[in-house]
Amino acid sequence: MRRCRSILASLVTTLVLAGCVGGSTDTSAEDKERLKVYVVDKVPDDAPLKLNINFDGKVTLVAAKLSQQGTVRPGSQVKVTMYWRADKKVEPGWNLFTHVLDGSGERILNIDNVGPLREWKGDKQVMSPSAWEPGKVYVDEQEFTVPQTVRTEKVQFTTGIWRENDRMKIVGGPADRENRGIVANIPTGGPAAPAAGAEPSTRVPALRIDRLEKGMKLTLDGKLDEPAWATAPGTGPFIDVTNGRPAAGSPVSGSVKVLWDEQSLYLGFEVKDADVVSGFDKKQKDPHLWTKDTVEIMVDPDGDGDNKDYYEIQVNPEGLVFDSQFDDYNSPKKDPDGPFGHQEWEAKLKSGIVVNGTLDKPGDKDEGYVVELAIPWKSFGKAKAAPPKVGDIWRINFYAMQNNGGVSWSPILGQGNFHKASRFGRVMFAEPGFVPPLPFGAPGAAPAPELAPPPVAPSGSAAPAGSVPRLRLAPGLLRSVPPLQKVPAPPPQP
């Protein structure tokens, strides 16, 4: 009797562990009967989008079709029907996900559990890939509304298969580097028309900054009243990240002046903002400042714009800091809540801030805030030379942020999210009298004499990421926009 009890206990333990690790693959008889109309023997001949996206030799997304052809305006509803073929039995625990990205690659919708096959029951979707029968085709219907906030010329519909912190590897067909299959690029009609006569800037801007004279000191008090700031080169007004035009309609505007010496990089941001907000716990490490008001600096010290070993630094009007170091474009990161990059890295900056108004007091009218920063060169451990040598050029971009959107020094132009180093401006570290061997933008905010690189190829050929983004964003290129439809909340997936 003891032996029977022992065997039973062992069996129960095994079943519990199996459920914890991968989840059940069973679909109830009732659900199978209800969903049998979504299980067919072959893909219809009239499915126009031939995809053949191969997921690790186990599942193929053969084809798809859209309910609407041509331009789909923000606010419109779209139905996407996908035809999945099960090629082999899939292990327990795998489920379907779907991300809708804007033109920068930023994720703007997560509709993982929208559609008959994806209803969430217990720890799995009701008809997940783990329950699929090899040889059968599964008809996956999803609907979504293009957010009114979209300001890019397209949205991208992507899908994949996930389990816990993994995504099933894509070995063939259109896909991005995050193992998301690219189903369709849907034109939206583009951003709102610009003001008459406003020409977009497509150039990567350049800024030459001469080293401070020895003995010249800056007091980090947020006032920018020292003589060095009066003559410091600056970016001029930040512009629309999406198209390079003046950002007249943006709720936030800004500019920055830049100085340097052997110890530090000095930045003086001036931000115009009618309602200055912080709203974070002062004790929190690396709060997500981009979700409210902040300034942001992206630094790629090599100057080649390849996104290898770059840095992100944000400082908000309360003096709180988010700082991180990335190995590659948006990598590493863990969606949806981070960590983003190596958040253990610290910029070790010093700051002085003045708020022209009242912080966290809605209803009154603020003017904005000033952020004065000193970032020590020794913090940039991945740089080839820190401090830089006279004549060195780093790739840097500056942003003024509000509620996941913002304006920038150099526009991203839909070629990625705010992390796209090939779109960062060029900053030359110089000294009075230095003549560069090749022409460079004149002191101040003169642009480098070159056009921006062409837009990245469709991510079906291994591009971007939205995405954007975390993503993370642009004015209208939002890092994260709540979906307009209600969906069940599953466990987080990568």
C-alpha positions as CSV (number, residue, x, y, z in Angstrom):
1,M,0.0,0.0,0.0
2,R,2.9,2.3,0.8
3,R,4.5,1.6,-2.5
4,C,1.2,2.4,-4.3
5,R,1.0,5.7,-2.5
6,S,4.6,6.5,-3.4
7,I,4.0,5.8,-7.0
8,L,0.8,7.9,-7.0
9,A,2.6,10.8,-5.3
10,S,5.4,10.6,-7.8
11,L,2.9,10.6,-10.7
12,V,1.0,13.7,-9.2
13,T,4.3,15.5,-8.8
14,T,5.4,14.7,-12.4
15,L,2.0,16.0,-13.7
16,V,2.2,19.2,-11.7
17,L,5.8,19.9,-12.8
18,A,4.8,19.2,-16.4
19,G,2.0,21.7,-16.1
20,C,4.3,24.3,-14.6
21,V,7.0,23.9,-17.3
22,G,5.0,23.7,-20.5
23,G,1.3,23.7,-19.8
24,S,-1.3,21.3,-21.1
25,T,-1.7,20.6,-24.8
26,D,-5.3,19.3,-24.4
27,T,-8.2,21.1,-26.1
28,S,-11.6,20.1,-24.8
29,A,-14.0,18.1,-26.9
30,E,-16.4,21.0,-26.7
31,D,-13.8,23.5,-27.9
32,K,-12.7,21.2,-30.7
33,E,-16.3,20.9,-32.0
34,R,-16.8,24.7,-31.7
35,L,-13.6,25.5,-33.6
36,K,-13.6,22.8,-36.2
37,V,-14.6,25.3,-38.9
38,Y,-11.1,26.8,-38.4
39,V,-9.3,23.6,-39.2
40,V,-9.0,22.7,-42.9
41,D,-7.1,20.3,-45.1
42,K,-5.4,22.9,-47.3
43,V,-4.9,26.7,-47.8
44,P,-7.6,28.3,-50.0
45,D,-6.3,29.2,-53.4
46,D,-7.6,32.8,-53.1
47,A,-5.3,33.7,-50.2
48,P,-3.3,36.5,-51.9
49,L,-0.4,36.9,-49.5
50,K,2.0,33.9,-50.1
51,L,4.3,33.9,-47.1
52,N,5.8,30.4,-46.3
53,I,7.3,31.6,-43.0
54,N,9.0,28.5,-41.5
55,F,9.1,28.2,-37.7
56,D,11.9,25.8,-36.8
57,G,10.6,23.2,-39.3
58,K,7.6,22.6,-37.1
59,V,5.0,25.1,-38.3
60,T,4.6,27.1,-41.5
61,L,2.6,30.3,-41.9
62,V,1.7,29.6,-45.5
63,A,-0.5,32.5,-46.5
64,A,-2.7,35.4,-45.4
65,K,-5.3,37.8,-46.6
66,L,-6.5,41.2,-45.5
67,S,-10.1,42.5,-45.4
68,Q,-9.0,45.8,-46.9
69,Q,-6.8,46.5,-49.9
70,G,-4.7,49.7,-50.4
71,T,-4.6,52.5,-47.9
72,V,-6.0,51.9,-44.4
73,R,-6.5,55.2,-42.6
74,P,-6.0,55.6,-38.8
75,G,-9.2,54.7,-37.0
76,S,-10.1,52.0,-39.6
77,Q,-10.6,48.4,-38.7
78,V,-8.7,45.6,-40.4
79,K,-9.3,41.9,-40.4
80,V,-6.3,39.6,-41.1
81,T,-6.8,35.9,-41.8
82,M,-3.7,33.7,-41.5
83,Y,-3.3,30.1,-42.6
84,W,-0.9,28.1,-40.4
85,R,0.1,24.5,-41.4
86,A,1.3,22.2,-38.7
87,D,4.3,20.3,-40.1
88,K,5.4,18.4,-36.9
89,K,4.0,18.0,-33.4
90,V,4.9,21.0,-31.3
91,E,6.0,20.7,-27.7
92,P,3.7,21.9,-24.8
93,G,3.5,25.5,-23.9
94,W,3.8,27.3,-27.2
95,N,1.3,30.0,-28.1
96,L,0.7,32.6,-30.8
97,F,1.5,36.3,-30.6
98,T,0.9,39.3,-32.8
99,H,2.5,42.7,-32.8
100,V,1.4,45.6,-34.9
101,L,4.3,48.0,-35.5
102,D,4.4,51.6,-36.8
103,G,6.7,52.7,-39.6
104,S,9.6,53.1,-37.1
105,G,9.4,49.5,-36.0
106,E,7.8,50.4,-32.7
107,R,5.1,48.1,-31.3
108,I,1.8,50.0,-31.1
109,L,-0.5,47.1,-30.5
110,N,-0.3,43.7,-28.9
111,I,-3.2,41.5,-30.0
112,D,-1.9,38.1,-28.9
113,N,-5.3,36.7,-27.8
114,V,-7.6,38.3,-30.4
115,G,-9.4,35.7,-32.5
116,P,-11.2,32.3,-32.1
117,L,-8.0,30.2,-31.9
118,R,-6.4,32.4,-29.4
119,E,-9.0,32.7,-26.6
120,W,-7.0,32.4,-23.4
121,K,-8.0,29.4,-21.2
122,G,-6.0,28.6,-18.1
123,D,-2.3,28.7,-19.1
124,K,-2.7,28.5,-22.8
125,Q,-4.7,29.6,-25.9
126,V,-7.7,27.4,-26.6
127,M,-6.2,26.1,-29.9
128,S,-2.5,26.8,-29.5
129,P,0.2,25.4,-31.8
130,S,0.9,22.7,-29.2
131,A,-2.6,21.3,-29.8
132,W,-2.3,21.3,-33.6
133,E,-2.4,18.1,-35.7
134,P,0.4,17.7,-38.2
135,G,-0.8,18.0,-41.8
136,K,-3.8,20.2,-40.9
137,V,-4.2,23.9,-41.7
138,Y,-5.4,26.3,-38.9
139,V,-7.3,29.4,-39.9
140,D,-6.3,32.2,-37.6
141,E,-8.6,35.3,-37.8
142,Q,-7.7,38.5,-36.1
143,E,-9.1,42.1,-36.2
144,F,-7.6,45.3,-35.0
145,T,-8.2,49.1,-35.3
146,V,-5.3,51.2,-36.6
147,P,-4.7,53.7,-33.8
148,Q,-5.7,57.3,-34.4
149,T,-2.2,58.3,-33.1
150,V,-0.3,56.7,-36.0
151,R,1.7,59.2,-37.9
152,T,3.8,57.0,-40.1
153,E,3.1,56.0,-43.7
154,K,2.6,52.4,-42.8
155,V,1.9,49.9,-40.1
156,Q,3.4,46.4,-40.1
157,F,1.5,43.3,-39.0
158,T,3.8,40.7,-37.5
159,T,3.3,37.4,-35.7
160,G,5.1,34.5,-34.2
161,I,5.1,31.7,-31.6
162,W,6.3,32.1,-28.0
163,R,6.8,30.1,-24.9
164,E,7.8,31.7,-21.6
165,N,10.8,33.9,-22.5
166,D,11.5,32.3,-25.9
167,R,10.3,32.7,-29.4
168,M,10.3,29.9,-31.9
169,K,13.1,30.5,-34.4
170,I,12.2,31.5,-37.9
171,V,14.3,29.7,-40.5
172,G,12.6,30.9,-43.7
173,G,10.3,33.5,-45.1
174,P,9.9,37.3,-44.4
175,A,10.9,38.0,-40.8
176,D,12.7,40.5,-38.6
177,R,15.6,39.9,-36.2
178,E,13.2,39.4,-33.3
179,N,11.7,36.2,-34.8
180,R,8.5,37.9,-35.8
181,G,7.1,36.8,-39.1
182,I,6.1,39.8,-41.3
183,V,2.6,39.2,-42.6
184,A,1.8,42.6,-44.2
185,N,2.9,46.2,-44.6
186,I,-0.3,48.2,-44.5
187,P,-0.2,51.8,-45.9
188,T,-1.9,54.4,-43.8
189,G,-1.7,57.4,-46.0
190,G,1.3,58.9,-44.2
191,P,1.6,61.7,-41.6
192,A,-0.5,64.9,-41.7
193,A,0.5,67.4,-44.3
194,P,3.2,69.8,-43.2
195,A,2.8,73.5,-43.0
196,A,3.2,75.3,-46.4
197,G,6.8,76.0,-47.3
198,A,8.3,73.7,-44.5
199,E,10.9,71.5,-46.2
200,P,11.9,68.4,-44.4
201,S,15.5,67.9,-43.3
202,T,16.9,64.5,-44.4
203,R,20.5,65.3,-43.5
204,V,22.3,64.0,-40.5
205,P,23.3,67.2,-38.7
206,A,26.8,68.0,-37.5
207,L,28.0,70.0,-34.5
208,R,31.6,71.1,-33.9
209,I,32.4,71.9,-30.2
210,D,35.7,73.4,-29.2
211,R,37.3,72.4,-25.9
212,L,36.8,74.7,-22.9
213,E,39.9,76.8,-22.1
214,K,41.8,75.5,-19.1
215,G,40.6,76.9,-15.8
216,M,37.1,77.6,-17.2
217,K,34.5,76.2,-14.8
218,L,30.8,75.6,-15.0
219,T,28.4,75.7,-12.0
220,L,25.8,73.0,-12.4
221,D,22.8,74.9,-11.2
222,G,20.5,74.8,-14.2
223,K,20.9,78.5,-15.0
224,L,23.3,78.4,-18.0
225,D,24.5,81.9,-17.1
226,E,28.2,81.3,-17.4
227,P,30.0,83.0,-20.4
228,A,30.9,79.6,-21.8
229,W,27.2,78.8,-22.3
230,A,26.6,82.1,-24.0
231,T,28.9,81.3,-26.8
232,A,28.5,77.5,-26.8
233,P,27.5,75.8,-30.0
234,G,24.0,74.4,-30.0
235,T,21.5,72.3,-32.0
236,G,18.9,75.0,-32.6
237,P,15.2,74.0,-32.1
238,F,14.6,70.3,-32.0
239,I,12.5,69.0,-35.0
240,D,9.9,66.3,-35.8
241,V,11.5,62.9,-35.4
242,T,9.4,61.4,-38.2
243,N,10.1,63.8,-41.0
244,G,12.7,66.4,-40.1
245,R,10.2,69.3,-40.3
246,P,9.7,72.0,-37.6
247,A,7.7,70.4,-34.8
248,A,5.1,73.2,-34.6
249,G,2.3,71.0,-33.3
250,S,4.4,69.2,-30.6
251,P,3.3,69.7,-27.0
252,V,7.0,69.9,-26.1
253,S,10.0,71.6,-27.7
254,G,13.6,72.0,-26.8
255,S,17.2,72.6,-27.8
256,V,20.6,71.9,-26.3
257,K,24.1,73.5,-26.1
258,V,27.2,71.3,-25.9
259,L,30.7,71.8,-24.3
260,W,33.6,69.6,-23.3
261,D,36.9,69.4,-21.5
262,E,39.3,66.7,-20.4
263,Q,36.9,65.6,-17.7
264,S,33.4,65.7,-19.0
265,L,30.8,66.2,-21.7
266,Y,28.6,69.2,-20.7
267,L,25.0,69.6,-21.9
268,G,22.6,72.5,-21.4
269,F,19.0,71.6,-22.3
270,E,16.3,74.1,-22.5
271,V,12.8,72.6,-22.8
272,K,9.5,74.3,-23.3
273,D,6.6,72.5,-21.7
274,A,3.2,73.8,-20.5
275,D,2.8,71.1,-17.8
276,V,6.0,69.8,-16.3
277,V,5.6,66.3,-14.9
278,S,7.8,63.9,-12.9
279,G,5.5,61.5,-11.0
280,F,8.1,58.9,-10.1
281,D,9.3,57.4,-6.8
282,K,12.7,59.0,-6.0
283,K,14.0,55.7,-4.7
284,Q,13.3,53.8,-7.9
285,K,16.3,52.7,-9.9
286,D,16.1,53.5,-13.5
287,P,12.5,54.7,-13.7
288,H,10.9,54.7,-17.1
289,L,11.3,58.4,-17.5
290,W,10.3,58.4,-21.2
291,T,6.7,57.8,-20.2
292,K,6.4,61.3,-18.8
293,D,8.7,64.4,-19.2
294,T,12.4,64.0,-19.7
295,V,15.5,64.8,-21.8
296,E,17.3,62.0,-23.5
297,I,20.8,61.5,-24.9
298,M,21.9,58.6,-27.1
299,V,25.6,58.2,-27.5
300,D,27.5,55.9,-29.9
301,P,31.1,56.7,-29.3
302,D,32.6,55.0,-32.3
303,G,31.2,57.5,-34.7
304,D,30.2,54.8,-37.3
305,G,26.5,54.6,-36.4
306,D,26.6,50.8,-36.3
307,N,24.7,50.6,-32.9
308,K,27.5,48.6,-31.3
309,D,28.2,49.5,-27.7
310,Y,26.1,52.6,-27.3
311,Y,24.6,54.4,-24.4
312,E,21.2,55.8,-23.4
313,I,20.9,58.5,-20.7
314,Q,17.7,60.3,-19.5
315,V,17.3,62.9,-16.9
316,N,13.9,64.3,-15.9
317,P,12.9,67.7,-14.4
318,E,13.1,66.2,-10.9
319,G,16.7,65.1,-11.5
320,L,15.9,61.4,-11.7
321,V,18.0,59.3,-14.0
322,F,17.6,56.4,-16.4
323,D,20.9,55.2,-17.8
324,S,21.8,52.0,-19.6
325,Q,24.4,50.6,-22.1
326,F,23.4,48.5,-25.1
327,D,25.5,45.9,-27.0
328,D,23.5,46.3,-30.3
329,Y,20.4,48.0,-31.6
330,N,17.8,47.7,-28.8
331,S,19.7,44.7,-27.4
332,P,19.6,43.3,-24.9
333,K,16.1,44.1,-23.8
334,K,13.2,42.3,-22.2
335,D,9.7,43.4,-23.2
336,P,7.4,44.7,-21.9
337,D,8.9,46.1,-18.7
338,G,12.6,45.6,-19.1
339,P,15.4,45.6,-18.2
340,F,16.4,47.6,-21.3
341,G,20.1,47.2,-22.0
342,H,22.6,46.8,-19.2
343,Q,20.8,48.9,-16.6
344,E,23.6,48.2,-14.1
345,W,25.7,50.7,-16.0
346,E,25.8,54.2,-14.5
347,A,26.6,57.4,-16.2
348,K,27.8,58.9,-12.9
349,L,26.5,62.3,-14.1
350,K,26.0,65.4,-12.2
351,S,23.1,67.7,-12.8
352,G,21.5,71.1,-12.0
353,I,17.9,71.6,-12.9
354,V,15.5,74.6,-12.8
355,V,11.8,74.2,-13.3
356,N,10.1,77.3,-14.7
357,G,6.7,76.6,-13.1
358,T,5.5,74.0,-10.7
359,L,6.3,70.3,-10.9
360,D,3.4,67.8,-10.8
361,K,0.7,70.4,-10.5
362,P,-1.8,70.0,-13.3
363,G,-4.0,72.9,-14.1
364,D,-1.4,75.7,-13.8
365,K,0.6,77.0,-16.8
366,D,4.3,76.1,-16.8
367,E,7.0,77.4,-19.1
368,G,9.3,74.4,-19.1
369,Y,12.6,73.4,-17.5
370,V,16.4,73.5,-17.9
371,V,18.7,70.5,-17.4
372,E,22.4,71.2,-17.0
373,L,24.6,68.0,-17.1
374,A,28.2,67.0,-16.7
375,I,28.8,63.4,-17.9
376,P,32.3,62.2,-17.1
377,W,34.2,60.6,-19.9
378,K,35.4,57.7,-17.7
379,S,31.8,56.5,-17.7
380,F,32.0,55.6,-21.4
381,G,34.0,52.4,-20.9
382,K,33.2,51.1,-24.4
383,A,34.6,54.1,-26.2
384,K,37.9,53.8,-28.1
385,A,39.1,57.0,-26.5
386,A,37.5,58.8,-23.6
387,P,38.1,61.7,-23.4
388,P,38.0,61.9,-27.2
389,K,40.9,63.1,-29.1
390,V,40.8,66.4,-31.0
391,G,39.2,65.6,-34.3
392,D,37.3,62.6,-33.1
393,I,33.6,62.3,-34.2
394,W,31.0,60.6,-32.1
395,R,27.4,59.9,-33.1
396,I,25.0,61.5,-30.6
397,N,21.3,62.4,-30.6
398,F,19.3,64.6,-28.3
399,Y,15.6,64.4,-27.5
400,A,13.0,66.3,-25.4
401,M,10.3,63.8,-24.4
402,Q,6.7,63.8,-23.2
403,N,4.4,60.7,-22.8
404,N,6.4,58.3,-25.0
405,G,6.8,60.9,-27.7
406,G,9.1,63.8,-28.4
407,V,11.3,65.9,-30.7
408,S,14.9,65.5,-31.6
409,W,18.1,67.1,-33.0
410,S,18.4,64.6,-35.8
411,P,15.3,63.0,-37.3
412,I,14.9,59.3,-37.5
413,L,12.7,59.4,-40.6
414,G,11.0,56.1,-39.9
415,Q,14.3,54.2,-40.2
416,G,14.0,52.7,-36.7
417,N,13.2,53.9,-33.3
418,F,15.0,56.5,-31.1
419,H,18.0,54.1,-30.8
420,K,18.8,54.1,-34.6
421,A,22.5,55.2,-34.4
422,S,22.9,55.7,-38.2
423,R,20.5,58.6,-37.8
424,F,22.3,60.2,-34.8
425,G,24.0,63.5,-35.4
426,R,27.7,63.9,-35.7
427,V,29.6,65.7,-32.9
428,M,33.2,66.7,-33.6
429,F,35.4,67.3,-30.6
430,A,37.8,70.1,-31.5
431,E,39.8,73.0,-30.1
432,P,40.2,76.6,-31.2
433,G,42.3,76.8,-34.3
434,F,41.9,73.1,-35.2
435,V,41.3,72.5,-39.0
436,P,39.7,69.1,-39.7
437,P,41.4,67.1,-42.6
438,L,38.0,66.8,-44.3
439,P,35.1,69.3,-44.5
440,F,32.8,69.2,-41.6
441,G,29.7,71.3,-40.6
442,A,30.7,74.8,-39.5
443,P,30.6,75.6,-35.8
444,G,27.0,75.7,-34.6
445,A,24.3,73.6,-36.1
446,A,25.3,73.4,-39.7
447,P,24.5,70.0,-41.3
448,A,27.1,67.7,-42.6
449,P,27.2,67.8,-46.4
450,E,25.6,64.5,-47.0
451,L,22.2,63.0,-47.4
452,A,20.8,60.5,-45.0
453,P,21.3,56.8,-45.8
454,P,18.4,55.2,-47.7
455,P,15.5,53.8,-45.6
456,V,16.1,50.4,-44.2
457,A,14.9,47.5,-46.3
458,P,11.6,45.8,-45.3
459,S,12.3,43.8,-42.2
460,G,11.5,40.7,-44.1
461,S,15.1,40.9,-45.2
462,A,16.4,40.9,-41.6
463,A,15.8,44.5,-40.7
464,P,14.8,46.4,-37.9
465,A,12.1,46.8,-34.5
466,G,9.7,48.8,-33.2
467,S,9.7,49.3,-33.2
468,V,10.4,51.1,-32.7
469,P,9.4,50.8,-30.2
470,R,11.0,50.1,-27.1
471,L,10.6,50.7,-29.4
472,R,10.5,53.3,-27.4
473,L,9.5,56.1,-30.2
474,A,8.9,59.6,-31.9
475,P,6.2,62.3,-32.0
476,G,3.4,60.0,-33.1
477,L,6.0,57.2,-33.2
478,L,4.9,55.9,-29.8
479,R,7.0,53.5,-27.8
480,S,3.8,51.9,-26.4
481,V,0.2,52.8,-27.2
482,P,-2.7,51.0,-25.4
483,P,-4.7,48.9,-27.8
484,L,-8.1,50.3,-28.7
485,Q,-9.8,46.9,-28.2
486,K,-10.0,45.0,-25.0
487,V,-8.2,41.7,-25.0
488,P,-7.5,39.1,-22.2
489,A,-4.3,39.7,-20.3
490,P,-2.1,36.6,-20.7
491,P,1.3,36.0,-19.0
492,P,3.9,38.4,-20.5
493,Q,5.7,37.1,-23.5
494,P,8.9,38.2,-25.1
